[in-house]
Amino acid sequence: MNHTPSENVPPSRVDGEKPDRDAGSQLPVPSWSDVVWSFLGGLGGTALGGAIGLVGLRISGSAWFAMLALVLGATLGCTGIYVALIQRRRWSLSDLGFLPPAHSLLHLLWQVPVLISAASLAATALAEHLDLPPAGNQISVVPDALELGPVAIAVVLIVSAGVIPLIEEIIFRRVLLGWLMSKMSTTLSAVLATLVFTLCHGAPSAMLYILFFSTGLVATRLWYRTLWAPLLLHSINNAVFSSVAISAMVA
C-alpha cells in the first residue's frame, strides 16, 4: 500500500523539518512564517486586547476597564499563540519547548536570585553612568487594581507573573530563538533574540534591566534545553516586581 510522504508523520514534522539543534531532540524547527504568526498572534493579540480595554478606560474613566485591558490582552495573546502554533502547526506541549530538563531545575533555587540581582545591579550601575531616570513602576494597572480590591490585585499578579511570561517565552525563547539557530550560530542567535526582546519593552532605563535579565533567560533556555527553566525564572521575576510595585503603592 502506497502512502503519501506526510502520512503517519506528525503535521509539525512534515516538509523535511530537521531537529532543533539546541534541544537535542526532535523538536520542529520554526519557520519564518511561524515567527510572523507568533508575533502577530501572541504580541498582536495582547496589544489589541489591551488597546480595546484602554479605549474603554479613556471613555468611561472606570478602573474596571483597566482590568478588562489586562484580561482581554492576556486572553487574545494566548488565543493567538494557540492559533499560530497549536491549531495551525499542530504543535504539542513538547513541540512548544516544554521538555524534560537537561539539568535539575533545583539549580534555579540559586540561579534565580543570582540572575535577578545581577541584572538589577548591572542595570542600575549603567543607568547611573548614562544619567538615565529610574525605571519606576512599569505596571500601569496597579493603581486601578488597588482601587478595585483583592480580586483585581490577584488578576494583576496572575497575568503579569503567569500569562505574560508564558506568551513571551514561547515567542522569543522558543520560536524566534529556534528559527535564528537554524540560520546562524547559537551565540549570534542568543544576542539577536535578546536584543529583539529588549526592544519590545518600555523606557530606556527599564530596557537596561530587561537586556541583562533577558541574557539570563536565554542562558537558562540553552543550558536546561527546555522552556520550563526560563518560564520559571521569568514568572518569579515578574511576581517579585509586581509585588514590589503593589507594596510601594500601598505604602
Backbone torsions as a table, in degrees:
resi	resn	phi	psi	omega
1	MET	NA	126.6	-179.5
2	ASN	-82.4	144.5	178.2
3	HIS	-122.8	148.6	171.2
4	THR	-73.1	157.5	-176.4
5	PRO	-59.1	-25.3	-175.0
6	SER	-91.9	-7.1	-178.6
7	GLU	-68.3	143.6	179.3
8	ASN	60.9	17.8	175.5
9	VAL	-119.0	128.2	178.8
10	PRO	-52.5	140.1	-177.7
11	PRO	-53.1	-31.7	-177.7
12	SER	-75.8	-7.1	-177.8
13	ARG	-109.4	4.5	-178.2
14	VAL	-75.1	166.8	176.6
15	ASP	70.2	28.9	172.1
16	GLY	69.0	27.0	-179.8
17	GLU	-67.9	142.1	-177.6
18	LYS	-103.5	163.4	-179.5
19	PRO	-61.4	148.6	173.8
20	ASP	-67.7	120.8	-170.9
21	ARG	-63.3	-35.7	-174.8
22	ASP	-78.6	-19.1	-173.6
23	ALA	-91.8	-17.3	-179.7
24	GLY	65.3	25.7	-179.1
25	SER	-147.1	-176.5	-176.0
26	GLN	-87.1	45.2	174.4
27	LEU	-69.3	137.4	174.8
28	PRO	-68.2	136.2	178.6
29	VAL	-78.7	124.5	179.4
30	PRO	-63.4	143.5	174.8
31	SER	-95.7	172.0	176.5
32	TRP	-60.6	-37.8	178.7
33	SER	-65.1	-32.2	175.3
34	ASP	-64.6	-40.3	177.7
35	VAL	-61.4	-48.1	-178.4
36	VAL	-63.2	-48.0	-179.2
37	TRP	-62.0	-38.5	-179.6
38	SER	-66.6	-43.9	178.9
39	PHE	-65.4	-44.7	-179.9
40	LEU	-66.0	-44.2	-177.2
41	GLY	-74.3	-51.0	-176.4
42	GLY	-74.4	-60.7	-179.1
43	LEU	-73.6	-39.1	178.6
44	GLY	-63.8	-42.6	178.3
45	GLY	-64.2	-41.5	177.6
46	THR	-61.7	-44.9	-179.5
47	ALA	-65.9	-40.9	-179.5
48	LEU	-64.4	-46.8	178.9
49	GLY	-61.5	-42.9	177.9
50	GLY	-63.3	-39.6	-179.0
51	ALA	-65.1	-40.4	179.3
52	ILE	-61.6	-46.6	179.4
53	GLY	-64.8	-38.7	-178.8
54	LEU	-70.3	-31.2	173.9
55	VAL	-63.5	-43.8	176.0
56	GLY	-62.0	-38.1	177.8
57	LEU	-63.8	-43.0	-179.7
58	ARG	-65.3	-37.6	-177.8
59	ILE	-74.8	-46.0	-172.8
60	SER	-94.3	-30.0	-175.5
61	GLY	77.8	3.9	-178.7
62	SER	-82.3	134.6	179.8
63	ALA	-64.9	-21.6	179.6
64	TRP	-63.3	-28.9	178.9
65	PHE	-70.7	-26.8	174.1
66	ALA	-65.9	-39.6	176.0
67	MET	-67.9	-37.3	176.8
68	LEU	-61.2	-41.1	178.6
69	ALA	-59.7	-42.8	-178.1
70	LEU	-66.9	-49.0	-176.6
71	VAL	-69.5	-43.4	-179.5
72	LEU	-66.0	-39.9	177.1
73	GLY	-61.7	-45.0	179.1
74	ALA	-64.3	-41.6	-178.8
75	THR	-65.2	-48.1	-179.5
76	LEU	-68.4	-33.6	176.6
77	GLY	-62.9	-46.5	177.6
78	CYS	-64.6	-39.7	177.7
79	THR	-62.6	-40.9	178.6
80	GLY	-61.9	-42.3	177.2
81	ILE	-64.4	-41.3	179.5
82	TYR	-60.6	-47.1	-178.8
83	VAL	-66.6	-43.5	-174.5
84	ALA	-68.2	-38.0	-171.1
85	LEU	-117.1	-38.3	-176.4
86	ILE	-86.4	-48.9	180.0
87	GLN	-76.0	-48.0	-175.5
88	ARG	-72.8	-41.8	-174.6
89	ARG	-105.2	-7.7	-179.0
90	ARG	60.6	36.1	179.1
91	TRP	-75.7	140.9	175.1
92	SER	-90.0	179.3	177.2
93	LEU	-61.1	-39.1	177.6
94	SER	-66.8	-39.9	177.9
95	ASP	-61.6	-31.5	178.0
96	LEU	-72.2	-8.7	176.8
97	GLY	110.6	-0.6	-177.1
98	PHE	-89.5	76.8	-178.1
99	LEU	-103.8	165.2	171.4
100	PRO	-59.6	135.6	-175.7
101	PRO	-69.9	150.3	177.5
102	ALA	-75.2	-20.5	177.7
103	HIS	-133.4	158.2	-179.2
104	SER	-62.0	132.6	178.3
105	LEU	-68.6	-8.9	176.6
106	LEU	-64.1	-21.4	175.9
107	HIS	-60.4	-24.5	179.8
108	LEU	-65.0	-20.2	179.4
109	LEU	-58.8	-32.9	176.1
110	TRP	-104.2	-28.1	-178.5
111	GLN	-68.1	-39.5	-178.3
112	VAL	-59.7	-55.4	179.2
113	PRO	-63.2	-34.4	179.7
114	VAL	-66.0	-46.7	-177.1
115	LEU	-67.8	-41.1	178.6
116	ILE	-66.3	-43.6	179.9
117	SER	-65.3	-43.3	-179.4
118	ALA	-63.9	-42.3	178.8
119	ALA	-64.5	-40.2	179.8
120	SER	-65.1	-46.4	-179.0
121	LEU	-65.3	-43.5	-179.4
122	ALA	-65.5	-42.5	180.0
123	ALA	-66.2	-40.8	179.3
124	THR	-64.6	-44.4	-179.6
125	ALA	-64.1	-43.0	-178.8
126	LEU	-70.6	-36.6	178.5
127	ALA	-64.5	-40.5	177.5
128	GLU	-65.9	-40.0	179.3
129	HIS	-64.6	-37.2	-179.8
130	LEU	-89.2	-0.7	179.8
131	ASP	59.2	43.9	178.2
132	LEU	-91.4	148.7	178.2
133	PRO	-70.2	157.3	177.4
134	PRO	-58.7	151.2	-178.1
135	ALA	-66.2	-37.7	-179.0
136	GLY	72.2	-167.0	-178.9
137	ASN	-79.6	115.8	-179.7
138	GLN	-91.6	-2.5	-178.8
139	ILE	-103.9	92.7	-169.3
140	SER	-69.8	-16.3	-177.2
141	VAL	-89.1	-1.8	-178.0
142	VAL	-58.6	-47.2	178.6
143	PRO	-58.9	-38.9	178.5
144	ASP	-67.2	-39.4	178.8
145	ALA	-63.9	-41.0	178.2
146	LEU	-64.4	-35.9	178.4
147	GLU	-66.2	-34.9	-175.0
148	LEU	-87.3	-21.0	174.9
149	GLY	111.9	-171.9	-171.7
150	PRO	-59.0	-38.4	-178.6
151	VAL	-62.8	-44.5	179.0
152	ALA	-64.9	-38.2	177.4
153	ILE	-63.3	-41.4	178.0
154	ALA	-62.5	-39.5	178.1
155	VAL	-62.1	-44.0	178.6
156	VAL	-59.0	-45.0	-178.5
157	LEU	-66.8	-41.3	-179.3
158	ILE	-64.8	-45.3	-178.0
159	VAL	-69.7	-47.7	-175.3
160	SER	-71.1	-33.6	-176.6
161	ALA	-100.3	-10.8	-178.4
162	GLY	-120.2	-60.6	-172.1
163	VAL	-73.0	-48.6	-178.1
164	ILE	-60.8	-47.2	176.2
165	PRO	-58.8	-38.1	179.4
166	LEU	-61.6	-48.8	179.5
167	ILE	-60.5	-47.3	-175.0
168	GLU	-69.4	-37.1	179.7
169	GLU	-66.1	-41.1	178.8
170	ILE	-64.0	-43.5	-177.5
171	ILE	-69.4	-50.8	-169.8
172	PHE	-90.0	-43.9	-175.3
173	ARG	-94.5	-10.4	174.3
174	ARG	-106.8	-61.4	-172.7
175	VAL	-75.2	-56.5	-177.0
176	LEU	-63.9	-49.8	-179.8
177	LEU	-62.7	-41.5	179.6
178	GLY	-63.5	-40.6	177.7
179	TRP	-66.0	-44.8	179.8
180	LEU	-61.0	-40.0	-178.8
181	MET	-68.3	-18.8	175.5
182	SER	-82.7	-8.2	-176.9
183	LYS	-114.1	-22.4	-173.2
184	MET	-152.6	-176.0	-177.8
185	SER	-67.0	158.7	178.9
186	THR	-61.3	-41.8	-178.3
187	THR	-62.1	-50.3	-179.6
188	LEU	-65.0	-37.5	177.5
189	SER	-61.4	-43.9	179.6
190	ALA	-62.8	-41.9	179.5
191	VAL	-63.8	-47.4	-177.9
192	LEU	-66.1	-42.0	178.5
193	ALA	-62.3	-38.7	178.2
194	THR	-65.2	-44.4	-179.3
195	LEU	-65.2	-43.0	179.4
196	VAL	-62.7	-44.6	178.8
197	PHE	-61.2	-41.8	-179.5
198	THR	-64.8	-44.0	-177.3
199	LEU	-67.7	-17.9	178.7
200	CYS	-82.4	2.5	-177.3
201	HIS	-121.9	148.5	171.2
202	GLY	-1.6	-145.9	-173.4
203	ALA	-69.0	156.2	-178.6
204	PRO	-54.4	-41.3	-179.6
205	SER	-67.0	-36.6	175.9
206	ALA	-70.4	-35.9	-179.4
207	MET	-64.2	-30.3	177.6
208	LEU	-62.7	-46.7	178.1
209	TYR	-62.6	-44.5	-178.0
210	ILE	-63.1	-35.9	177.8
211	LEU	-59.6	-49.2	-179.2
212	PHE	-70.8	-39.9	-178.7
213	PHE	-67.9	-39.4	179.2
214	SER	-62.8	-30.9	175.3
215	THR	-60.7	-40.4	176.6
216	GLY	-66.7	-37.2	178.2
217	LEU	-63.1	-44.7	178.8
218	VAL	-65.5	-41.1	-179.5
219	ALA	-61.0	-43.2	179.6
220	THR	-69.4	-35.9	176.8
221	ARG	-59.9	-43.1	-177.2
222	LEU	-76.8	-38.2	-176.4
223	TRP	-72.4	-43.2	-179.2
224	TYR	-82.8	-18.3	-178.7
225	ARG	57.2	38.5	177.3
226	THR	-156.2	157.3	178.3
227	LEU	-85.6	-11.2	179.9
228	TRP	-60.8	-40.3	-175.4
229	ALA	-66.4	-53.6	177.9
230	PRO	-64.9	-29.8	177.4
231	LEU	-64.8	-44.6	178.2
232	LEU	-63.5	-44.1	178.3
233	LEU	-61.1	-46.0	-179.4
234	HIS	-63.4	-44.1	-178.6
235	SER	-64.5	-44.3	179.3
236	ILE	-64.8	-42.2	177.6
237	ASN	-57.7	-49.2	-179.1
238	ASN	-66.6	-35.6	177.6
239	ALA	-64.3	-41.9	179.9
240	VAL	-63.4	-49.9	-176.4
241	PHE	-70.8	-32.6	175.2
242	SER	-65.4	-43.6	-179.8
243	SER	-65.0	-40.0	178.1
244	VAL	-64.1	-42.8	179.4
245	ALA	-63.2	-42.0	179.1
246	ILE	-66.4	-44.1	179.3
247	SER	-62.2	-39.9	-179.8
248	ALA	-64.9	-40.0	179.6
249	MET	-67.9	-37.6	178.4
250	VAL	-66.1	-43.5	-179.3
251	ALA	-66.3	NA	NA
